[in-house]
Amino acid sequence: MKYRPEVRPFIAISLGFGLTVAILGYLFGVRYPWFLLMGLLIGVIGVAYMLHFFRDPDMEIPQDTGVVVSGASGVLAQVKEVYEEKVFKGPTTRISIFLSLVDVHVNRAPIAGRAHYLGYFPGRRLFTFDEKSSEVNQHNSILIEGEDTSVLVRQIVGPVARRVVYFLNPNEPVEVDRGERIGMMKFGSRLDMYFPKGDIEVVAKIGEQVHAGQSVIARIKRR
């Protein structure tokens, strides 16, 4: 199993917290060796969770050039026709993936194409199941322009998630393959993917568990 290098400080924090509990137990007279065992248990559980959260497994990327893969691992929670006013400035199909605290949080490119990092946008921290969160919450925006369609990807921060990360060069467009790693959302989030209306046919079902870079969620309509 691969792990993101960002896990290192969180491992240190988990171990430090466990050690702090052990020291406080000793200072307040908790009978030896229970304070030591309690601190050790807390540290081990914390490290185990951080390794689980920051895991970065390899995925089997579909080779069919006509498909769209999920940009995140989680539950496909919504497919909705919306007017996207900032980038496409027109009607779009928005596919929303909700991530829990136990899902893989590494994000991948839904299609192959040229990725443009549009920036980090400050905002609120509404719960990501709130319809308004797609527009008003803090998020990263990434535009990927492919041969047959384009997709606007938004990494959206909720009340628990504290940071969204873009792995690629933010200063210039970068060519990406379908399923390539493009970023990460830390500690529970929402990923929205906007496609120009009429460009895709959604094949995944609401409530379906999907996996970033691997699960086919739509097919591109050939012009």
C-alpha positions in Angstrom: 0.0 0.0 0.0 1.2 3.5 -0.9 0.8 6.5 1.4 0.9 10.2 0.8 4.1 11.8 2.3 1.7 14.4 3.9 0.9 11.8 6.5 4.3 12.3 8.3 3.4 15.3 10.5 0.0 13.7 11.4 1.8 10.6 12.6 4.0 12.8 14.8 1.0 14.6 16.1 -0.8 11.3 16.9 2.3 10.0 18.8 2.8 13.3 20.6 -0.9 13.3 21.7 -0.5 9.7 23.0 2.6 10.7 24.9 0.9 13.7 26.4 -1.9 11.5 27.7 0.6 9.2 29.3 2.4 12.0 31.0 -0.8 13.6 32.2 -1.9 10.3 33.6 1.3 9.9 35.5 1.1 13.5 36.8 -2.4 13.0 38.1 -1.6 9.7 39.8 -3.1 7.1 37.4 -1.7 3.8 38.6 1.2 2.4 36.6 1.2 0.9 34.0 -2.3 2.0 33.0 -1.3 5.5 32.0 1.4 4.2 29.8 -0.8 1.7 28.1 -3.6 4.2 27.6 -1.2 6.7 26.0 0.3 4.0 23.8 -3.1 2.8 22.7 -4.2 6.3 21.7 -1.0 6.8 19.8 -1.3 3.5 17.9 -4.9 4.1 17.0 -4.1 7.6 15.8 -1.2 6.5 13.6 -3.3 3.6 12.2 -6.1 6.0 11.2 -3.7 8.5 9.7 -2.1 5.8 7.6 -5.6 4.6 6.5 -6.7 8.1 5.6 -3.6 9.0 3.7 -3.4 5.8 1.7 -2.9 6.2 -2.0 -3.7 2.8 -3.7 -3.0 2.2 -7.4 -6.1 2.0 -9.5 -7.0 0.1 -12.6 -7.6 2.9 -15.1 -10.2 2.1 -17.8 -8.6 2.2 -21.3 -11.7 3.2 -23.1 -11.2 6.8 -24.3 -14.9 7.5 -24.4 -15.5 7.2 -20.7 -15.4 9.5 -17.7 -14.0 8.2 -14.4 -14.8 9.4 -11.0 -12.6 12.1 -9.7 -13.0 11.0 -6.1 -13.7 7.9 -4.0 -17.0 8.1 -2.1 -20.7 8.0 -2.8 -22.2 9.5 -5.9 -24.7 11.7 -4.2 -26.2 13.9 -6.9 -26.5 14.4 -10.6 -28.1 17.8 -11.5 -28.5 20.2 -14.4 -27.2 23.6 -13.2 -26.1 26.9 -14.8 -22.3 27.3 -14.2 -21.6 31.0 -14.4 -17.9 31.4 -13.8 -16.1 29.1 -16.3 -18.6 27.6 -18.8 -21.1 30.3 -18.3 -23.9 28.1 -19.5 -25.9 25.0 -18.6 -24.0 22.0 -17.3 -24.3 18.6 -15.8 -23.0 18.5 -12.3 -21.9 15.2 -10.7 -21.3 15.4 -6.9 -19.2 12.9 -5.0 -19.3 12.9 -1.2 -16.3 11.6 0.8 -16.5 10.2 4.3 -13.6 10.1 6.8 -12.7 6.6 5.7 -12.6 7.0 1.9 -9.4 7.5 -0.1 -9.0 11.2 -0.4 -6.6 11.4 -3.3 -8.4 13.0 -6.4 -7.8 11.9 -10.0 -8.5 13.4 -13.4 -12.0 12.4 -14.7 -10.8 12.8 -18.3 -7.5 13.2 -20.2 -6.6 16.7 -21.4 -4.9 19.9 -20.4 -5.4 20.9 -16.8 -5.6 24.5 -15.8 -5.4 25.4 -12.1 -7.9 28.2 -11.6 -7.0 28.9 -8.0 -8.1 28.6 -4.4 -11.3 30.4 -3.6 -12.0 31.4 0.1 -15.4 31.1 1.4 -17.6 29.4 4.0 -17.6 25.9 5.6 -21.2 24.8 5.3 -21.9 21.0 5.5 -21.2 19.7 2.0 -24.6 18.1 1.7 -26.0 21.7 1.7 -26.8 22.7 -1.9 -25.2 26.2 -1.4 -21.8 24.6 -0.4 -21.0 24.0 -4.1 -20.8 27.7 -4.7 -20.0 29.4 -1.4 -17.6 27.0 0.4 -13.9 27.3 0.2 -12.6 25.3 -2.8 -10.0 24.7 -5.5 -11.1 24.9 -9.1 -9.4 22.9 -11.9 -10.4 23.0 -15.5 -9.5 20.0 -17.7 -9.9 20.5 -21.4 -10.2 17.3 -23.4 -10.7 16.5 -27.1 -14.4 15.8 -26.8 -15.5 17.6 -23.7 -14.2 19.6 -20.7 -14.7 19.3 -17.0 -14.6 21.8 -14.2 -13.5 20.0 -11.0 -14.1 21.6 -7.6 -12.4 20.3 -4.5 -14.8 21.6 -1.8 -14.0 22.1 1.9 -16.6 21.3 4.5 -16.7 21.8 8.3 -14.3 18.9 8.9 -11.9 19.2 5.9 -9.2 21.7 6.6 -7.3 21.9 3.3 -7.5 21.0 -0.4 -4.3 20.3 -2.3 -3.4 20.5 -6.0 -0.5 18.2 -6.9 0.3 19.6 -10.4 2.1 22.8 -11.4 -0.4 25.6 -10.6 1.4 28.2 -12.7 0.9 26.7 -16.1 -1.3 24.2 -18.0 -0.3 20.6 -17.6 -1.3 17.6 -19.7 -2.9 14.9 -17.6 -4.1 11.3 -18.4 -7.4 10.0 -17.4 -7.2 8.7 -13.8 -3.9 10.6 -13.1 -3.5 12.0 -9.5 -4.3 15.7 -9.4 -4.8 16.5 -5.7 -6.2 15.6 -2.3 -8.8 16.7 0.1 -8.0 16.3 3.8 -10.6 14.9 6.2 -14.0 14.6 4.6 -15.1 16.6 1.6 -17.1 16.9 -1.6 -16.0 16.8 -5.2 -18.1 18.4 -7.9 -17.5 17.8 -11.6 -19.2 20.1 -14.2 -19.6 19.1 -17.8 -21.2 21.2 -20.6 -24.8 20.1 -21.0 -25.2 17.4 -23.6 -21.6 16.3 -23.6 -21.9 13.2 -21.4 -24.4 10.5 -20.5 -24.2 9.6 -16.8 -24.2 5.8 -16.3 -23.4 5.5 -12.6 -26.3 5.5 -10.1 -27.1 7.8 -7.2 -25.9 6.2 -4.0 -23.3 4.1 -5.8 -19.9 3.7 -4.1 -17.3 4.9 -6.7 -13.5 4.9 -6.7 -11.3 7.7 -8.0 -9.7 7.0 -11.4 -11.3 3.5 -11.7 -15.1 3.7 -11.6 -16.8 4.7 -14.9 -19.4 7.3 -14.1 -20.3 8.6 -17.6 -19.7 8.2 -21.3 -18.8 11.0 -23.6 -21.2 11.6 -26.4 -19.5 11.6 -29.8 -20.3 14.6 -32.0 
